[in-house]
């Protein structure tokens, strides 16, 4: 289980920069509530909505990969029921984002 005190603390501008660089999603960014992670709503110029999920630093990559697989399985079986994970420009479903203090967090775009 992730440790709450390892929660990320990125700004909306940091999230926008990450979305632009790794997903070319130029748009409006709004913070969303989260207990132990950090989430941002990204509204692209087309109006399409995405969620940037930055995991708690204590989160295990294997847990995120398992979540991705479950979302894909359910989405494949029931189109539109769950969000799906976008691949970044580098072809990854989980990217790393570094905080100013050097801490690395795992991030996904849904």
Rosetta constraint file for C-alpha pairs under 8 A:
AtomPair CA 1 CA 58 HARMONIC 7.83 0.50
AtomPair CA 1 CA 59 HARMONIC 7.02 0.50
AtomPair CA 2 CA 6 HARMONIC 7.89 0.50
AtomPair CA 2 CA 36 HARMONIC 7.63 0.50
AtomPair CA 2 CA 56 HARMONIC 6.43 0.50
AtomPair CA 2 CA 57 HARMONIC 7.59 0.50
AtomPair CA 2 CA 58 HARMONIC 4.88 0.50
AtomPair CA 2 CA 59 HARMONIC 4.93 0.50
AtomPair CA 2 CA 60 HARMONIC 7.82 0.50
AtomPair CA 3 CA 7 HARMONIC 7.57 0.50
AtomPair CA 3 CA 36 HARMONIC 7.53 0.50
AtomPair CA 3 CA 56 HARMONIC 7.21 0.50
AtomPair CA 3 CA 57 HARMONIC 7.82 0.50
AtomPair CA 3 CA 58 HARMONIC 5.67 0.50
AtomPair CA 3 CA 59 HARMONIC 7.73 0.50
AtomPair CA 4 CA 35 HARMONIC 7.64 0.50
AtomPair CA 4 CA 36 HARMONIC 5.01 0.50
AtomPair CA 4 CA 56 HARMONIC 7.18 0.50
AtomPair CA 5 CA 36 HARMONIC 7.75 0.50
AtomPair CA 6 CA 36 HARMONIC 7.77 0.50
AtomPair CA 6 CA 56 HARMONIC 5.66 0.50
AtomPair CA 6 CA 57 HARMONIC 5.21 0.50
AtomPair CA 6 CA 58 HARMONIC 6.21 0.50
AtomPair CA 7 CA 36 HARMONIC 5.32 0.50
AtomPair CA 7 CA 37 HARMONIC 5.40 0.50
AtomPair CA 7 CA 38 HARMONIC 7.09 0.50
AtomPair CA 7 CA 55 HARMONIC 7.43 0.50
AtomPair CA 7 CA 56 HARMONIC 4.58 0.50
AtomPair CA 7 CA 57 HARMONIC 6.27 0.50
AtomPair CA 8 CA 37 HARMONIC 6.33 0.50
AtomPair CA 8 CA 38 HARMONIC 6.03 0.50
AtomPair CA 8 CA 54 HARMONIC 7.01 0.50
AtomPair CA 8 CA 55 HARMONIC 7.24 0.50
AtomPair CA 8 CA 56 HARMONIC 5.99 0.50
AtomPair CA 8 CA 57 HARMONIC 6.96 0.50
AtomPair CA 8 CA 99 HARMONIC 7.99 0.50
AtomPair CA 8 CA 105 HARMONIC 7.36 0.50
AtomPair CA 9 CA 38 HARMONIC 7.18 0.50
AtomPair CA 10 CA 14 HARMONIC 5.89 0.50
AtomPair CA 10 CA 15 HARMONIC 6.85 0.50
AtomPair CA 10 CA 38 HARMONIC 7.79 0.50
AtomPair CA 10 CA 99 HARMONIC 7.20 0.50
AtomPair CA 11 CA 15 HARMONIC 6.40 0.50
AtomPair CA 12 CA 16 HARMONIC 6.13 0.50
AtomPair CA 12 CA 29 HARMONIC 6.06 0.50
AtomPair CA 12 CA 30 HARMONIC 6.46 0.50
AtomPair CA 12 CA 31 HARMONIC 6.45 0.50
AtomPair CA 12 CA 40 HARMONIC 7.40 0.50
AtomPair CA 13 CA 17 HARMONIC 6.15 0.50
AtomPair CA 13 CA 29 HARMONIC 7.78 0.50
AtomPair CA 14 CA 18 HARMONIC 6.20 0.50
AtomPair CA 15 CA 19 HARMONIC 6.08 0.50
AtomPair CA 15 CA 29 HARMONIC 7.29 0.50
AtomPair CA 15 CA 40 HARMONIC 7.09 0.50
AtomPair CA 15 CA 52 HARMONIC 7.54 0.50
AtomPair CA 16 CA 20 HARMONIC 6.02 0.50
AtomPair CA 16 CA 26 HARMONIC 7.42 0.50
AtomPair CA 16 CA 27 HARMONIC 7.60 0.50
AtomPair CA 16 CA 28 HARMONIC 7.71 0.50
AtomPair CA 16 CA 29 HARMONIC 6.18 0.50
AtomPair CA 16 CA 42 HARMONIC 7.82 0.50
AtomPair CA 17 CA 21 HARMONIC 6.05 0.50
AtomPair CA 18 CA 22 HARMONIC 5.92 0.50
AtomPair CA 18 CA 23 HARMONIC 7.76 0.50
AtomPair CA 18 CA 97 HARMONIC 7.67 0.50
AtomPair CA 19 CA 23 HARMONIC 5.22 0.50
AtomPair CA 19 CA 24 HARMONIC 6.19 0.50
AtomPair CA 19 CA 25 HARMONIC 5.45 0.50
AtomPair CA 19 CA 26 HARMONIC 7.14 0.50
AtomPair CA 19 CA 52 HARMONIC 7.73 0.50
AtomPair CA 20 CA 24 HARMONIC 4.25 0.50
AtomPair CA 20 CA 25 HARMONIC 5.04 0.50
AtomPair CA 20 CA 26 HARMONIC 5.42 0.50
AtomPair CA 22 CA 88 HARMONIC 5.33 0.50
AtomPair CA 22 CA 89 HARMONIC 5.50 0.50
AtomPair CA 22 CA 90 HARMONIC 7.41 0.50
AtomPair CA 23 CA 87 HARMONIC 7.86 0.50
AtomPair CA 23 CA 88 HARMONIC 5.25 0.50
AtomPair CA 23 CA 89 HARMONIC 5.87 0.50
AtomPair CA 25 CA 42 HARMONIC 7.62 0.50
AtomPair CA 25 CA 44 HARMONIC 5.84 0.50
AtomPair CA 26 CA 44 HARMONIC 5.85 0.50
AtomPair CA 26 CA 45 HARMONIC 6.72 0.50
AtomPair CA 27 CA 42 HARMONIC 6.30 0.50
AtomPair CA 27 CA 43 HARMONIC 5.33 0.50
AtomPair CA 27 CA 44 HARMONIC 4.27 0.50
AtomPair CA 27 CA 45 HARMONIC 5.42 0.50
AtomPair CA 28 CA 41 HARMONIC 7.99 0.50
AtomPair CA 28 CA 42 HARMONIC 5.68 0.50
AtomPair CA 28 CA 43 HARMONIC 5.12 0.50
AtomPair CA 28 CA 44 HARMONIC 6.56 0.50
AtomPair CA 28 CA 45 HARMONIC 7.92 0.50
AtomPair CA 29 CA 40 HARMONIC 6.43 0.50
AtomPair CA 29 CA 41 HARMONIC 5.63 0.50
AtomPair CA 29 CA 42 HARMONIC 4.68 0.50
AtomPair CA 29 CA 43 HARMONIC 6.51 0.50
AtomPair CA 30 CA 40 HARMONIC 5.49 0.50
AtomPair CA 30 CA 41 HARMONIC 5.10 0.50
AtomPair CA 30 CA 42 HARMONIC 6.66 0.50
AtomPair CA 31 CA 38 HARMONIC 7.98 0.50
AtomPair CA 31 CA 39 HARMONIC 6.16 0.50
AtomPair CA 31 CA 40 HARMONIC 4.40 0.50
AtomPair CA 31 CA 41 HARMONIC 6.22 0.50
AtomPair CA 32 CA 38 HARMONIC 7.43 0.50
AtomPair CA 32 CA 39 HARMONIC 5.18 0.50
AtomPair CA 32 CA 40 HARMONIC 5.16 0.50
AtomPair CA 32 CA 41 HARMONIC 6.42 0.50
AtomPair CA 33 CA 38 HARMONIC 7.34 0.50
AtomPair CA 33 CA 39 HARMONIC 6.71 0.50
AtomPair CA 34 CA 38 HARMONIC 5.73 0.50
AtomPair CA 34 CA 39 HARMONIC 6.48 0.50
AtomPair CA 36 CA 55 HARMONIC 7.74 0.50
AtomPair CA 36 CA 56 HARMONIC 5.94 0.50
AtomPair CA 37 CA 53 HARMONIC 7.24 0.50
AtomPair CA 37 CA 54 HARMONIC 5.91 0.50
AtomPair CA 37 CA 55 HARMONIC 4.80 0.50
AtomPair CA 37 CA 56 HARMONIC 4.72 0.50
AtomPair CA 38 CA 53 HARMONIC 6.00 0.50
AtomPair CA 38 CA 54 HARMONIC 5.10 0.50
AtomPair CA 38 CA 55 HARMONIC 6.53 0.50
AtomPair CA 38 CA 56 HARMONIC 7.50 0.50
AtomPair CA 39 CA 51 HARMONIC 6.63 0.50
AtomPair CA 39 CA 52 HARMONIC 5.54 0.50
AtomPair CA 39 CA 53 HARMONIC 4.62 0.50
AtomPair CA 39 CA 54 HARMONIC 6.15 0.50
AtomPair CA 40 CA 51 HARMONIC 5.57 0.50
AtomPair CA 40 CA 52 HARMONIC 5.09 0.50
AtomPair CA 40 CA 53 HARMONIC 6.72 0.50
AtomPair CA 41 CA 49 HARMONIC 6.92 0.50
AtomPair CA 41 CA 50 HARMONIC 5.87 0.50
AtomPair CA 41 CA 51 HARMONIC 4.73 0.50
AtomPair CA 41 CA 52 HARMONIC 6.50 0.50
AtomPair CA 42 CA 49 HARMONIC 5.77 0.50
AtomPair CA 42 CA 50 HARMONIC 5.01 0.50
AtomPair CA 42 CA 51 HARMONIC 5.92 0.50
AtomPair CA 42 CA 52 HARMONIC 7.11 0.50
AtomPair CA 43 CA 47 HARMONIC 5.71 0.50
AtomPair CA 43 CA 48 HARMONIC 5.79 0.50
AtomPair CA 43 CA 49 HARMONIC 4.61 0.50
AtomPair CA 43 CA 50 HARMONIC 6.37 0.50
AtomPair CA 44 CA 48 HARMONIC 5.41 0.50
AtomPair CA 44 CA 49 HARMONIC 6.36 0.50
AtomPair CA 44 CA 50 HARMONIC 7.83 0.50
AtomPair CA 50 CA 109 HARMONIC 6.71 0.50
AtomPair CA 50 CA 110 HARMONIC 5.52 0.50
AtomPair CA 51 CA 109 HARMONIC 5.69 0.50
AtomPair CA 51 CA 110 HARMONIC 5.10 0.50
AtomPair CA 52 CA 107 HARMONIC 6.98 0.50
AtomPair CA 52 CA 108 HARMONIC 5.85 0.50
AtomPair CA 52 CA 109 HARMONIC 4.56 0.50
AtomPair CA 52 CA 110 HARMONIC 6.42 0.50
AtomPair CA 53 CA 107 HARMONIC 5.52 0.50
AtomPair CA 53 CA 108 HARMONIC 5.26 0.50
AtomPair CA 53 CA 109 HARMONIC 6.25 0.50
AtomPair CA 53 CA 110 HARMONIC 7.65 0.50
AtomPair CA 54 CA 105 HARMONIC 6.52 0.50
AtomPair CA 54 CA 106 HARMONIC 5.84 0.50
AtomPair CA 54 CA 107 HARMONIC 4.32 0.50
AtomPair CA 54 CA 108 HARMONIC 6.61 0.50
AtomPair CA 55 CA 59 HARMONIC 6.34 0.50
AtomPair CA 55 CA 105 HARMONIC 6.17 0.50
AtomPair CA 55 CA 106 HARMONIC 5.45 0.50
AtomPair CA 55 CA 107 HARMONIC 6.06 0.50
AtomPair CA 56 CA 105 HARMONIC 6.86 0.50
AtomPair CA 56 CA 106 HARMONIC 7.81 0.50
AtomPair CA 57 CA 103 HARMONIC 7.66 0.50
AtomPair CA 57 CA 104 HARMONIC 7.02 0.50
AtomPair CA 57 CA 105 HARMONIC 5.36 0.50
AtomPair CA 57 CA 106 HARMONIC 7.44 0.50
AtomPair CA 59 CA 63 HARMONIC 7.30 0.50
AtomPair CA 59 CA 64 HARMONIC 7.86 0.50
AtomPair CA 60 CA 64 HARMONIC 6.90 0.50
AtomPair CA 61 CA 65 HARMONIC 6.18 0.50
AtomPair CA 61 CA 106 HARMONIC 7.43 0.50
AtomPair CA 62 CA 66 HARMONIC 6.09 0.50
AtomPair CA 63 CA 67 HARMONIC 6.25 0.50
AtomPair CA 64 CA 68 HARMONIC 6.18 0.50
AtomPair CA 65 CA 69 HARMONIC 6.26 0.50
AtomPair CA 65 CA 94 HARMONIC 7.95 0.50
AtomPair CA 66 CA 70 HARMONIC 6.26 0.50
AtomPair CA 67 CA 71 HARMONIC 6.21 0.50
AtomPair CA 68 CA 72 HARMONIC 6.19 0.50
AtomPair CA 68 CA 84 HARMONIC 7.63 0.50
AtomPair CA 68 CA 85 HARMONIC 6.65 0.50
AtomPair CA 69 CA 73 HARMONIC 6.07 0.50
AtomPair CA 70 CA 74 HARMONIC 6.17 0.50
AtomPair CA 71 CA 75 HARMONIC 5.88 0.50
AtomPair CA 71 CA 82 HARMONIC 6.23 0.50
AtomPair CA 71 CA 83 HARMONIC 6.90 0.50
AtomPair CA 71 CA 84 HARMONIC 6.13 0.50
AtomPair CA 71 CA 85 HARMONIC 7.90 0.50
AtomPair CA 72 CA 76 HARMONIC 5.90 0.50
AtomPair CA 72 CA 84 HARMONIC 6.31 0.50
AtomPair CA 72 CA 85 HARMONIC 7.89 0.50
AtomPair CA 73 CA 77 HARMONIC 6.31 0.50
AtomPair CA 74 CA 78 HARMONIC 5.79 0.50
AtomPair CA 74 CA 79 HARMONIC 7.69 0.50
AtomPair CA 74 CA 81 HARMONIC 7.29 0.50
AtomPair CA 74 CA 82 HARMONIC 6.90 0.50
AtomPair CA 75 CA 79 HARMONIC 4.83 0.50
AtomPair CA 75 CA 80 HARMONIC 6.21 0.50
AtomPair CA 75 CA 81 HARMONIC 6.04 0.50
AtomPair CA 75 CA 82 HARMONIC 5.66 0.50
AtomPair CA 75 CA 83 HARMONIC 7.30 0.50
AtomPair CA 75 CA 84 HARMONIC 7.03 0.50
AtomPair CA 83 CA 110 HARMONIC 6.00 0.50
AtomPair CA 84 CA 110 HARMONIC 5.41 0.50
AtomPair CA 85 CA 93 HARMONIC 6.33 0.50
AtomPair CA 85 CA 108 HARMONIC 6.73 0.50
AtomPair CA 85 CA 109 HARMONIC 5.74 0.50
AtomPair CA 85 CA 110 HARMONIC 4.49 0.50
AtomPair CA 86 CA 93 HARMONIC 6.15 0.50
AtomPair CA 86 CA 108 HARMONIC 7.51 0.50
AtomPair CA 86 CA 109 HARMONIC 5.57 0.50
AtomPair CA 86 CA 110 HARMONIC 5.81 0.50
AtomPair CA 87 CA 91 HARMONIC 5.20 0.50
AtomPair CA 87 CA 92 HARMONIC 5.13 0.50
AtomPair CA 87 CA 93 HARMONIC 4.65 0.50
AtomPair CA 87 CA 94 HARMONIC 7.84 0.50
AtomPair CA 87 CA 109 HARMONIC 7.76 0.50
AtomPair CA 88 CA 92 HARMONIC 5.34 0.50
AtomPair CA 88 CA 93 HARMONIC 6.35 0.50
AtomPair CA 88 CA 95 HARMONIC 7.56 0.50
AtomPair CA 93 CA 108 HARMONIC 6.27 0.50
AtomPair CA 93 CA 109 HARMONIC 7.71 0.50
AtomPair CA 94 CA 106 HARMONIC 6.30 0.50
AtomPair CA 94 CA 107 HARMONIC 5.59 0.50
AtomPair CA 94 CA 108 HARMONIC 5.13 0.50
AtomPair CA 95 CA 106 HARMONIC 5.74 0.50
AtomPair CA 95 CA 107 HARMONIC 5.19 0.50
AtomPair CA 95 CA 108 HARMONIC 6.46 0.50
AtomPair CA 96 CA 104 HARMONIC 6.29 0.50
AtomPair CA 96 CA 105 HARMONIC 5.57 0.50
AtomPair CA 96 CA 106 HARMONIC 4.70 0.50
AtomPair CA 96 CA 107 HARMONIC 5.91 0.50
AtomPair CA 97 CA 104 HARMONIC 5.70 0.50
AtomPair CA 97 CA 105 HARMONIC 5.27 0.50
AtomPair CA 97 CA 106 HARMONIC 6.30 0.50
AtomPair CA 97 CA 107 HARMONIC 6.63 0.50
AtomPair CA 98 CA 102 HARMONIC 5.83 0.50
AtomPair CA 98 CA 103 HARMONIC 5.74 0.50
AtomPair CA 98 CA 104 HARMONIC 4.44 0.50
AtomPair CA 98 CA 105 HARMONIC 6.21 0.50
AtomPair CA 99 CA 103 HARMONIC 5.36 0.50
AtomPair CA 99 CA 104 HARMONIC 6.31 0.50
AtomPair CA 99 CA 105 HARMONIC 7.64 0.50
